[in-house]
Amino acid sequence: MTNEPIFRGAATALITPFTEDGIDFDAFGRLIDWQIDEGINALVIAGTTGEGATLTDEEHRAAISFSVERAAGRVPIIAGTGSNDTAYAIDLSRYACQAGADGLLVVTPYYNKATQNGLIRMFTAIADAATKPLILYNVPSRTGCAIEPATYLALADHPNIAGIKEANGDISKIVKTAALVGGKLDIYSGNDDQIVPILSMGGKGVISVLSNVMPRRTVEICDRWFAGDITGSAALQCELLPLINGLFSEVNPIPVKAAMAAMGWCSEIIRLPLTPMEDAHWQALRAIMVGQGLLA
């Protein structure tokens, strides 16, 4: 594996548009094209925001292969292939590699959780089976399982483990991780309100919910940083904070699905146990979107 990052800048954790019968591939294709036209640096398919947990196995594989074909090499496609069933994660990861995905996003095991030794063994098993690089996904608020900095260090020399999506929210712990593995693993923000802080610690970018609705502006936060315009990057991060907060006013991806539906990109169909956005939260988010010029 090369030392080049899978991507640098902003990758959209893309929603999965649905009809009553399954994935709306017409809408999905339009979204992929628009994201690329807007300058997004990569796309993450069937992750948390893409409701990967409630896709059937057939849908999950179809979403990955469709995205690879539609993107046609224009941007890297990173497939969400994590599971709390290691054997299934290995099987899905192998499929994604064969389908042409450029990387894999592999979340910590949820519900059954794991010790740190268990995480090392699980991630190593998936990486051993993969032919494309892994980004390890740490989101303990959802999974009840956190990757400790020392565990990243234990995994950092595996040739197929390339990066980290950090959504633990604890900047001090992320700084410790950067000190241990910053030269070995690419660190990406998993929280849109921490893009600039993580870039300041040598991060390579963000895997973003915000960029579903504002791909160009999200990329701009990173572009300004990499161009040396630290003040401008930070100012844009702060300017977009109300929208970021609105997009997380309920469990992701409820708000972003509502926002994308209002923008005309998809239906608002979201799968249980997620439910449509509560009206008070939607009205607040809608007002922010109007203020940003996203809605009339």
Secondary structure, DSSP 4 states (H G I P E B T S, - for coil): --SS-S-SEEEEE----EETTEE-HHHHHHHHHHHHHTT-SEEEESSTTTTGGGS-HHHHHHHHHHHHHHHTTSS-EEEE---SSHHHHHHHHHHHHHHT-SEEEEEPPPSS---HHHHHHHHHHHHHH-SS-EEEEE-HHHHS----HHHHHHHTT-TTEEEEEE-S--HHHHHHHHHHHTTTSEEEESSGGGHHHHHHTT--EEEESGGGT-HHHHHHHHHHHHTT-HHHHHHHHHHTHHHHHHHTSSSTTHHHHHHHHHTTSS-----TTS-PPPHHHHHHHHHHHHHTTS--
